[in-house]
Amino acid sequence: MTAAGRRWLRAHAADPFVQRARRENYRSRAVFKLAEIDRREKLCRRGMTVLELGAAPGGWTQYVRERVLPGGVVVAVDRAPLAELPGVQVVNGDAGDEMTRKKIIAACGDGRAHLLLSDMAPDLTGVAATDQARGAALVEIALAIARDCLRADGVMLVKFFQGAESAALRRRCGEMFGRVKAVKPAASRGRSREQYLLCRALKTPPAGPS
């Protein structure tokens, strides 16, 4: 392991959110990002149907499960394996793939999703322009799934990375949603360009049940 790798591991182990996640038996520190946004924005409630993209290793999934079950539906999607969580429907596959998209639609059911969460992140190259373009492509995938799966009154929370693509991504979300704002929870590391776009008021209600 390189010296940089050892430094990262030491910093990660000392991270208070990592330590708290271990104490509270959550699968990742990312759970505290969603928990903070949920407290501020009132995203989750009992009985909702929630679709989560980029779910592995499952920290967000654990939190959502606690908030919407019993009575709700949780659909967790990822290319990587996701350890079983009772009451959660897991769709293993690439969210950008058409066959996976069909499985997602079927899992959400006729009522569609009240909330779409996307914590998808690209495989990073270290080249800012490439990484931002890859991140933007994942936002586009989330928007396409929102068109297929989100209720007329549904809400979308999607990860993006600040950079040259940021303004264009916000405009794209604004083409589909009436209200879009950027949020950065405290659990997002200060040096990270990671933020989330919170999107409400779908402009073109989906066809079919909602």
Order of alpha helices (4+ residues) and beta strands (2+ residues): alpha-alpha-alpha-beta-alpha-beta-beta-alpha-beta-alpha-beta-alpha-beta-beta
